[in-house]
Amino acid sequence: MRQLRGQERAITANRQTGWAFADAFVAEDEALRWARERADEAGLPSVSPGTGGALRLLAATADAKAVAEIGTGTGVSGIYLLLGMRPDGVLTTVDLQPERQQLAKTAFRAAGFAGNRARFIPGRALDVLPRLADGGYDLVFCDGDRLEYLDYLAESLRLLRPGGLVCFEGVFADGRTIDSSAQPAEVQRVRELLRAVRESQELVASLLPVGDGLLCAVRRG
């Protein structure tokens, strides 16, 4: 991302305070707090309230009926997505760990969602995604293996209807994405993803400064 450095501006204390305020703007209920506590106990990252609020907003804006999620975790992001989706919408969520999905099921029930609002598929995302329907999704949220993010992008372009959204969590990589020092392979892959999304003629993109960075793009019609 070296080509971006000339456009960077100093991060002042006021800006950091503003980001922190924006990220904490969304109030979380008991179900979300429970899911977040289970994630903390398991040592799993979960989306920040600001990121969750953005996902809820995007799902509502898209009037999403079908959403695919890569990385169920304990259900924090899934609750936010379901809150924004249509009342008859279905979340298809994929995770390598079935025990995490059991926690997410409990969290979804506590949040008041009927069992038929979510479809849980255990397994590796790149094994599961090819089995999902072409053009059958309004939004795809990616919060899995950063090394596979470019592959998720390719699958998302196939899965999304025209006008659908794809979102990638964690693209700041704790500040390492714009750090010029040597970085691990997963950070290099995130940089490649950012370039691919920004340069794509199929996508209209924006990078939202919530949580650890949320990259969002709309598939052109």
N, C-alpha and C positions, 0 to 999 in steps of 0.2 A: 504493500500500500504506500510505497515511498512517494508516488506521484501526488498523494494527497497532502503531503506535509507542508507545502507552500500555502495551503488553504487553512491550516490549523490556526486557531486563536488561543490565546492564553486562557486557561481554566481558572477563573477567579474564585475566591471564596464565596462570593454572591451566587455565581453560577452553580457551584457545587451545592449550596444551600437550596437553590431553586430546584435542582434535579432531585435532591433528597425529598423536598416537599412534594414534588410531582409524583415520586415513586410511592409515597406514603398517603397519597390523596384518597385512594380507594379503601374504604373500611371493609374489614373481613368479618364474616359471621362465624358461628361456632363450628360449622362443618369445615370451612376453609382452615380455621385455626387447627382443628383436629388433624386434617390431612397434612398440614405443614409440620406439625409436631411429629407425626409419624415419619415424615421425610427426614427431619433433623435427627431423630433417633437412629435411623438407618444410614445416616451419613450421605443422604442423597440431596443434590441441589434441587430446588423448586423455584418456579418463576416468582419474581417479586410481585407485590400487590400492583405496582405500576404496570408491569408487563401483563399481568392477568387482566387488569382493567382495559388495556389496549386490545387484548385478544377478545374480550367480551364485546367491546365497541366494534371491532372489525367483523365479528360474527354477526352482530346485529345489523351493521351497515350492509353486509352482503345478504341479509335475510336468509342466512344459511340453514339449509335443511339437511345437508350431508357434509360432515367434516371428518377428515382423517387426521389422526394425531400419531406421531412417531415419538414414543417415550411416554408411557402412561404415568410412571412414577407412582406416587401415592394418591394422585387424583387432583392436585391443586390446579393445574392448567386445565384439566378436563372440566372441572366445575365452572371455571370462568367461561370456557367455550360454550358449555351447555346453557349458561345463564344468558348468553347473547343469541343463541340459536332460536329458531322457531320452536313453538311448543310441540310440534310433531317431528322435530329434527332428531337425527340419530348421529351420535359420535362413534366412529370406528377408531379404536385406540389399540396401538401395537406396542408390546414391550417384551423383552427377553425374559423377564422374571415374572412368572405367574403369581408369586406370592405378593408382589407389589400390586398387581391388578386386583387381588382380593381386598387389599386395603383401599384401593380406589373405589371398588364396588361399595364398600361400607361407607366411604365418604360421600358418594353420589346419593346413596339412600338417605343419609343424614341431611343432605342438602335438599331433599324432597323430590328427587328425580325418580320416575318409574324405571323398573328394570329394563324395559324395552327402549329406553332412550340411549343406551350405550351398548356397543358390540365390542367385546374384548377378544383380541387375538394375540395369543402368546407366540413369540418367535422373533427371529431376526428380521428387521424391517425390509431388507433387500430381498428376502425370500417371500415376504407377505405382500408387499406392494404390487408386484406384477400380477397378483391374483385379483386385485381390485379393478373395478370397472373404469374403462376409458371415459373421460369427460363426465364422470359421475359425482364429482365433488365440488362444493362451493368454496371450501377453504382447506388447506393442508398446513398443519403446524408441525414443524420439525424441531425436536429437542432430543435427538439421539446421539449417535457416534459422530463427532465432528469430522473424523476421517472420511465419513461417508456422505457428507453434506452435498457434494457435487452430484453424487448418484441420486440422492433424495430430490435434488432439483430436477433432474431428468425425469424421474418418475412423476414428480408433481405436475410438470407440464403436460404429461399424458393424462393424469387423473383429473385435472381441473377443467371445468367448463369455461368457455370464453367469459371473461369478467371475473373469474374466480381468483382467490388470493392464496399466495404461499407465504409463510412466515418462518423465519429461522431464529431460534433463541441462542443467546450467548456469543454473538459475533464480535463483541469487544474482547472476549477472552481475557478478562481482568486487566485490560489495558495492553495486552501483549500484541494485539493486532497491528497497532501503529508504532510499536517499539522497534527501532531499527536494529537492535541487537539480535543475535542468532536465536531462533525460536524453534520449538518442536514441530513435528510434521502436522499435527492437528491445527496449529495456528497458520501454517503455510496453506493448508487446505481451506481454511476460513477466508484467507486473503484471495485465493483463487475463486471462491464462491462469490465474494463481493465484486470482483472484477467481472465475472461471468454475468451476474445479475444486472450490474450497471450497464454493461455493454450489449445486453440482449435486446434485440428488436421486438421480441415477443412480450416483453415485460415493462411495466411502469413501476419504478421502485422508489422506496424511501427507507432510510435507516433511522429508527426511532431510538432516542437516548433514554430508554427505560431499562431498569434492571441491568443486565450485562449486555445490553444491545439487542434490539429486535429488528431484523431485516425483513421488510415486507415488500411484496411486489404483486401487482395485478396482471393477470394474463390478458393481453389484448384480445378483442373480439375478432 
